[in-house]
Amino acid sequence: MGSDTKRLAVLGSTGSIGRQTLDIVRSFPERLRIIGLAAGANADLLAQQVEEFKPELVSIESSQEQRKLKQFNCEVTTAEEIASHPDVDLVVIAISGIAGLKPTLAAIGAKKSIALATKEVLVAAGSVVTAEAKRHGVRIMPIDSEPSAIWQCLQGEAKTVRRLILTASGGPFRNLSTKKLGAVTPEQALAHPTWNMGPKVTIDSATLMNKGFEAIELSWLFDTPMDNIDVVIHPQSIIHSMVEFVDGSVKAQLSIPDMRFPIQYAIFYPERMLNETLPRIDFLNMKSGSIENALTFEKPDIDRFPCLRLAFEASRKGGTYPAVLSAADEVAVDRFLKGQIRFTDIPRIISEALNGHRGTSKPSLEDILAADDWARKVAAG
């Protein structure tokens, strides 16, 4: 292993982001080495990954599935132990939901660089996580496409930003009436028009909650008030986000919609690496979605997609309200995917949890976890 080899821990390795992270590792075998892998319950896929990448450390949440990993010459431990292990240089946090919070804090405490895909970590506990990162001198690098685009646009710029402009695909239902939204099935909601993502993020994209989460994430990552963050619908998903500066100039980051771009950028930052496996934009023969040779923009409809409005409201209230937002959404999305509620019930359940919450303005980690637990019980019905 060379001196410039970066040693990675990938938490959530069997999910969509985790699998695409490992694609990047395959493209740079001399520069990247996997030290640890962690997954939820997909022991079969995790076993395949362990056999291929031969990590020293491995973790799976399901204790019943741990026996499948005993055949490999590696240590079975916890995600937190992997995140803080001395042999790890960079931790990719791709664990779905609030479960990514404790490994993130463990990585910060061990002064590891962090590539963060799990929005809920900053949505629910942004005040705690960013304070700890600042205290330990840890850089948190976003590997969501849109926050990564903002990050890239801000490189080399002084503090002369007027607003951050988040782009959103609009999901599969941007032209559907409210009445028809009530009849949407999980299968329809999981058919995203431009992105290949995990089920939770895909449903959040369909409700526009994903964009609300990203706005909150940006507010913490770049110390930006929510009032200075705008969301625009951009169905082609070619412009991943923009920054407007005080002089009226706008910078945008563009690429074919492929999560491997922001993943690779975060892993190798500040280097940019040639990767021939990634697609390139052909501006003269652009085809994306149903529109060719055009980049279009629309205003989001918060009447049909109230989750976006709920996210901004929760962030402005601050304290434990974003934690309630995140937890209620996680439960509501799970109930929708199981066929227990309608698509339009998701924002209703989240709204009821937020309205019933009595927030703490300057929460500790314990306050945040308590609010998360309370919201889950409320959202479960």
C-alpha positions as CSV (number, residue, x, y, z in Angstrom):
1,M,0.0,0.0,0.0
2,G,1.5,3.3,-1.1
3,S,1.8,6.4,1.1
4,D,-0.9,8.2,-0.9
5,T,-3.4,5.3,-0.4
6,K,-6.5,6.4,1.4
7,R,-8.1,3.9,3.8
8,L,-11.9,3.9,3.9
9,A,-14.7,2.7,6.1
10,V,-18.0,2.5,4.2
11,L,-21.0,2.4,6.6
12,G,-24.1,1.4,4.7
13,S,-22.1,-0.5,2.1
14,T,-25.0,-2.6,0.8
15,G,-27.3,0.4,0.1
16,S,-27.3,2.5,-3.1
17,I,-24.7,5.0,-2.0
18,G,-22.5,2.3,-0.4
19,R,-22.5,0.2,-3.6
20,Q,-21.7,3.2,-5.7
21,T,-18.8,4.1,-3.3
22,L,-17.4,0.7,-3.9
23,D,-17.6,1.3,-7.6
24,I,-15.3,4.2,-7.1
25,V,-12.9,2.0,-5.1
26,R,-12.8,-0.5,-7.9
27,S,-11.8,2.3,-10.3
28,F,-8.8,3.3,-8.1
29,P,-7.4,0.1,-6.6
30,E,-4.0,1.7,-6.1
31,R,-5.3,4.7,-4.3
32,L,-8.2,3.4,-2.2
33,R,-8.4,0.5,0.3
34,I,-11.4,-0.7,2.3
35,I,-10.7,-1.1,6.0
36,G,-14.2,-1.6,7.2
37,L,-17.7,-2.3,5.9
38,A,-21.0,-2.0,7.8
39,A,-24.5,-2.9,6.7
40,G,-28.0,-3.3,8.1
41,A,-29.5,-6.7,7.3
42,N,-28.3,-7.7,3.8
43,A,-25.8,-10.3,4.9
44,D,-25.5,-12.0,1.6
45,L,-24.4,-8.9,-0.3
46,L,-22.2,-7.8,2.6
47,A,-20.5,-11.2,2.5
48,Q,-19.8,-10.8,-1.3
49,Q,-18.3,-7.3,-0.6
50,V,-16.2,-8.7,2.2
51,E,-14.9,-11.5,0.0
52,E,-14.0,-8.9,-2.7
53,F,-12.5,-6.1,-0.7
54,K,-11.2,-8.1,2.3
55,P,-11.7,-5.5,5.0
56,E,-10.2,-5.9,8.4
57,L,-13.5,-4.9,10.1
58,V,-17.1,-5.7,9.4
59,S,-20.4,-5.0,11.0
60,I,-24.0,-6.0,10.5
61,E,-27.0,-4.8,12.6
62,S,-28.8,-8.2,12.6
63,S,-27.2,-10.4,15.2
64,Q,-28.7,-13.5,13.4
65,E,-26.8,-12.6,10.3
66,Q,-23.4,-12.2,11.9
67,R,-22.7,-15.9,11.7
68,K,-22.5,-15.6,7.8
69,L,-19.4,-13.3,8.3
70,K,-17.5,-15.6,10.6
71,Q,-16.1,-17.5,7.6
72,F,-14.0,-14.5,6.7
73,N,-10.7,-13.5,8.3
74,C,-12.0,-10.2,9.7
75,E,-13.2,-8.8,13.0
76,V,-17.0,-8.5,13.5
77,T,-17.6,-5.3,15.5
78,T,-19.9,-2.3,15.6
79,A,-20.3,0.6,13.1
80,E,-19.1,3.0,15.8
81,E,-15.9,1.0,16.3
82,I,-15.2,0.9,12.6
83,A,-15.8,4.7,12.3
84,S,-13.3,5.4,15.0
85,H,-10.7,2.8,14.2
86,P,-7.1,4.1,14.0
87,D,-6.5,2.5,10.6
88,V,-9.3,4.5,8.9
89,D,-8.6,7.8,7.2
90,L,-12.1,8.6,5.8
91,V,-15.5,7.4,6.8
92,V,-18.4,7.3,4.3
93,I,-21.7,7.6,6.3
94,A,-24.4,6.1,4.1
95,I,-26.5,4.5,6.8
96,S,-30.2,5.3,6.3
97,G,-31.9,7.6,8.8
98,I,-31.0,8.6,12.3
99,A,-29.0,5.4,12.7
100,G,-26.1,7.2,11.1
101,L,-25.8,9.7,13.9
102,K,-23.8,7.8,16.5
103,P,-21.3,6.5,14.0
104,T,-20.9,10.0,12.7
105,L,-20.2,11.3,16.2
106,A,-17.8,8.4,16.8
107,A,-15.9,9.3,13.6
108,I,-15.7,13.0,14.6
109,G,-14.5,12.1,18.1
110,A,-11.7,10.1,16.5
111,K,-10.9,13.1,14.1
112,K,-11.7,11.2,10.9
113,S,-12.6,12.9,7.7
114,I,-16.3,12.3,6.9
115,A,-18.1,11.9,3.6
116,L,-21.7,12.3,4.6
117,A,-24.7,11.0,2.6
118,T,-27.1,10.5,5.4
119,K,-29.1,13.8,5.5
120,E,-30.9,13.0,8.7
121,V,-27.7,13.3,10.7
122,L,-27.5,17.1,10.1
123,V,-31.3,17.5,9.9
124,A,-31.9,16.0,13.3
125,A,-28.7,17.0,15.1
126,G,-27.0,19.7,13.1
127,S,-26.2,21.8,16.1
128,V,-24.5,19.0,18.0
129,V,-22.7,17.5,15.0
130,T,-21.3,20.7,13.6
131,A,-20.2,21.9,17.1
132,E,-18.4,18.6,17.6
133,A,-16.8,18.8,14.1
134,K,-15.6,22.3,14.8
135,R,-14.2,21.3,18.2
136,H,-12.3,18.4,16.8
137,G,-11.2,20.1,13.5
138,V,-13.1,17.6,11.4
139,R,-14.3,18.3,7.8
140,I,-17.7,17.1,6.9
141,M,-18.0,16.6,3.1
142,P,-21.4,16.1,1.5
143,I,-21.8,13.4,-1.0
144,D,-25.4,14.2,-2.0
145,S,-25.4,15.5,-5.5
146,E,-26.9,18.9,-4.7
147,P,-25.0,19.8,-1.5
148,S,-21.9,18.7,-3.2
149,A,-22.6,21.0,-6.1
150,I,-23.0,24.0,-3.7
151,W,-19.7,22.9,-2.0
152,Q,-17.9,22.8,-5.4
153,C,-19.4,26.2,-6.5
154,L,-18.1,27.8,-3.3
155,Q,-14.5,26.7,-3.7
156,G,-12.2,29.7,-4.0
157,E,-15.0,32.2,-3.2
158,A,-15.0,34.8,-0.5
159,K,-18.0,35.3,1.7
160,T,-20.0,37.2,-0.9
161,V,-22.9,34.8,-1.3
162,R,-26.4,36.1,-1.8
163,R,-28.3,32.8,-2.0
164,L,-27.9,29.1,-2.5
165,I,-30.1,27.6,-5.2
166,L,-31.0,23.9,-4.8
167,T,-32.3,22.1,-7.8
168,A,-34.8,19.3,-7.6
169,S,-35.9,16.9,-10.2
170,G,-39.5,17.2,-9.0
171,G,-39.8,13.4,-8.8
172,P,-42.2,11.2,-10.8
173,F,-45.4,13.2,-9.8
174,R,-44.6,16.8,-10.4
175,N,-47.5,17.1,-12.9
176,L,-50.0,15.0,-11.0
177,S,-53.1,16.6,-9.4
178,T,-53.6,16.4,-5.6
179,K,-56.5,14.0,-6.2
180,K,-54.3,11.6,-8.2
181,L,-51.5,11.9,-5.7
182,G,-53.8,10.2,-3.2
183,A,-53.9,7.1,-5.4
184,V,-50.1,6.8,-5.9
185,T,-48.7,3.3,-5.2
186,P,-45.3,2.5,-3.7
187,E,-44.2,1.0,-7.0
188,Q,-45.0,4.2,-8.8
189,A,-43.3,6.3,-6.2
190,L,-40.1,4.2,-6.4
191,A,-39.8,4.8,-10.2
192,H,-37.7,7.9,-10.1
193,P,-37.3,9.5,-13.6
194,T,-33.6,10.5,-13.3
195,W,-31.9,9.1,-10.2
196,N,-31.1,5.6,-9.0
197,M,-31.4,5.8,-5.2
198,G,-32.5,3.7,-2.2
199,P,-36.3,3.4,-1.3
200,K,-36.3,6.0,1.5
201,V,-34.5,8.7,-0.5
202,T,-36.6,7.9,-3.6
203,I,-39.9,8.4,-1.7
204,D,-38.5,11.6,-0.1
205,S,-37.7,12.8,-3.5
206,A,-41.3,12.1,-4.7
207,T,-42.7,14.2,-1.7
208,L,-40.0,16.9,-2.0
209,M,-39.0,16.2,1.6
210,N,-35.6,15.2,0.3
211,K,-35.1,18.8,-0.9
212,G,-36.3,20.2,2.4
213,F,-33.7,18.0,4.1
214,E,-31.0,19.2,1.8
215,A,-31.9,22.8,2.5
216,I,-31.4,22.1,6.3
217,E,-28.2,20.3,5.5
218,L,-26.9,23.3,3.6
219,S,-27.8,25.7,6.4
220,W,-25.5,23.7,8.8
221,L,-22.7,22.9,6.3
222,F,-22.3,26.4,5.0
223,D,-23.7,28.5,7.9
224,T,-26.5,29.9,5.7
225,P,-29.9,31.1,6.9
226,M,-32.9,29.2,5.5
227,D,-34.2,32.5,4.1
228,N,-31.1,32.5,1.8
229,I,-31.8,29.1,0.3
230,D,-34.2,28.7,-2.6
231,V,-35.5,25.5,-4.3
232,V,-36.2,25.3,-8.0
233,I,-37.5,22.3,-10.0
234,H,-35.1,21.2,-12.7
235,P,-36.5,18.0,-14.3
236,Q,-33.4,17.2,-16.3
237,S,-31.2,16.9,-13.2
238,I,-28.2,18.2,-15.2
239,I,-27.5,21.4,-13.1
240,H,-27.1,20.0,-9.6
241,S,-27.3,23.3,-7.8
242,M,-26.2,26.9,-8.1
243,V,-24.8,29.8,-6.0
244,E,-25.7,33.4,-6.6
245,F,-23.2,36.0,-5.5
246,V,-23.8,39.6,-4.4
247,D,-22.7,41.0,-7.8
248,G,-25.4,38.9,-9.6
249,S,-23.1,36.3,-10.9
250,V,-24.2,32.7,-10.7
251,K,-22.0,29.6,-10.6
252,A,-23.5,26.2,-11.4
253,Q,-22.2,22.6,-11.2
254,L,-23.3,20.3,-14.0
255,S,-22.9,16.6,-14.8
256,I,-24.9,13.6,-15.9
257,P,-27.1,12.5,-13.0
258,D,-24.8,9.9,-11.4
259,M,-24.1,9.7,-7.7
260,R,-20.5,8.5,-8.3
261,F,-19.5,12.1,-9.3
262,P,-20.1,13.6,-5.8
263,I,-18.9,10.4,-4.1
264,Q,-15.5,10.5,-5.9
265,Y,-15.2,14.3,-5.4
266,A,-15.5,13.9,-1.6
267,I,-13.2,10.9,-1.4
268,F,-10.3,12.5,-3.3
269,Y,-10.9,16.1,-2.2
270,P,-9.1,18.4,-3.0
271,E,-7.9,16.3,-6.0
272,R,-10.0,15.8,-9.1
273,M,-9.4,12.4,-10.6
274,L,-9.9,11.0,-14.1
275,N,-12.4,8.2,-14.1
276,E,-13.2,6.8,-17.5
277,T,-16.2,4.8,-16.1
278,L,-18.2,8.0,-15.4
279,P,-20.4,9.4,-18.2
280,R,-19.8,12.8,-19.8
281,I,-22.2,15.5,-20.9
282,D,-22.6,15.9,-24.7
283,F,-24.2,19.4,-24.9
284,L,-24.9,19.0,-28.6
285,N,-26.7,15.7,-28.2
286,M,-28.2,16.0,-24.7
287,K,-31.0,13.7,-23.8
288,S,-32.4,13.7,-20.3
289,G,-35.8,12.7,-19.2
290,S,-38.5,13.6,-21.8
291,I,-36.8,16.9,-22.9
292,E,-33.9,17.0,-25.3
293,N,-31.4,19.9,-25.7
294,A,-33.2,22.0,-23.0
295,L,-32.6,22.9,-19.4
296,T,-35.9,24.0,-17.7
297,F,-36.9,25.4,-14.3
298,E,-40.1,25.6,-12.4
299,K,-41.3,26.8,-9.0
300,P,-42.1,24.0,-6.6
301,D,-45.8,23.6,-5.7
302,I,-45.9,23.5,-1.9
303,D,-49.7,23.1,-1.9
304,R,-49.4,19.7,-3.7
305,F,-46.1,18.9,-2.0
306,P,-46.3,20.3,1.5
307,C,-43.3,18.4,2.8
308,L,-41.0,21.0,1.5
309,R,-42.9,23.7,3.4
310,L,-42.9,21.6,6.6
311,A,-39.1,21.2,6.4
312,F,-38.5,25.0,6.1
313,E,-40.9,25.6,8.9
314,A,-39.3,23.0,11.2
315,S,-35.8,24.5,10.5
316,R,-36.9,28.0,11.3
317,K,-38.4,26.8,14.6
318,G,-35.1,25.1,15.3
319,G,-34.2,23.2,18.4
320,T,-35.7,19.7,18.4
321,Y,-38.3,20.4,15.6
322,P,-36.1,19.2,12.8
323,A,-35.5,15.9,14.7
324,V,-39.2,15.4,14.9
325,L,-39.5,16.2,11.2
326,S,-36.9,13.6,10.3
327,A,-38.2,10.9,12.6
328,A,-41.9,11.3,11.6
329,D,-40.9,11.3,8.0
330,E,-38.9,8.1,8.4
331,V,-41.8,6.3,10.0
332,A,-44.4,7.7,7.6
333,V,-42.4,6.7,4.5
334,D,-41.9,3.2,6.0
335,R,-45.7,2.9,6.5
336,F,-46.4,4.1,3.0
337,L,-43.9,1.5,1.5
338,K,-45.7,-1.2,3.5
339,G,-49.1,-0.1,2.1
340,Q,-50.4,1.0,5.5
341,I,-51.1,4.7,4.5
342,R,-51.6,6.7,1.3
343,F,-48.9,8.8,-0.3
344,T,-50.7,12.0,0.7
345,D,-50.8,10.8,4.4
346,I,-47.1,11.3,4.6
347,P,-47.2,15.1,5.0
348,R,-50.3,14.8,7.2
349,I,-48.6,12.5,9.7
350,I,-45.4,14.7,9.8
351,S,-47.5,17.9,10.3
352,E,-49.4,16.3,13.2
353,A,-46.1,15.3,14.9
354,L,-44.7,18.8,14.5
355,N,-47.9,20.5,15.7
356,G,-48.0,18.2,18.8
357,H,-44.3,18.7,19.7
358,R,-43.1,20.9,22.5
359,G,-39.6,21.8,21.5
360,T,-36.4,22.4,23.3
361,S,-34.6,25.4,21.9
362,K,-31.0,24.5,22.6
363,P,-31.1,20.7,22.7
364,S,-28.4,18.3,23.9
365,L,-27.9,15.0,22.1
366,E,-30.2,13.3,24.7
367,D,-32.9,15.9,23.9
368,I,-32.6,15.2,20.2
369,L,-32.8,11.4,20.7
370,A,-35.8,11.8,23.0
371,A,-37.6,14.0,20.4
372,D,-36.8,11.4,17.8
373,D,-38.2,8.6,19.9
374,W,-41.4,10.6,20.7
375,A,-42.0,11.5,17.1
376,R,-41.6,7.9,16.0
377,K,-44.3,6.8,18.4
378,V,-46.6,9.6,17.3
379,A,-46.1,8.9,13.6
380,A,-46.6,5.1,14.1
381,G,-50.2,5.9,15.1
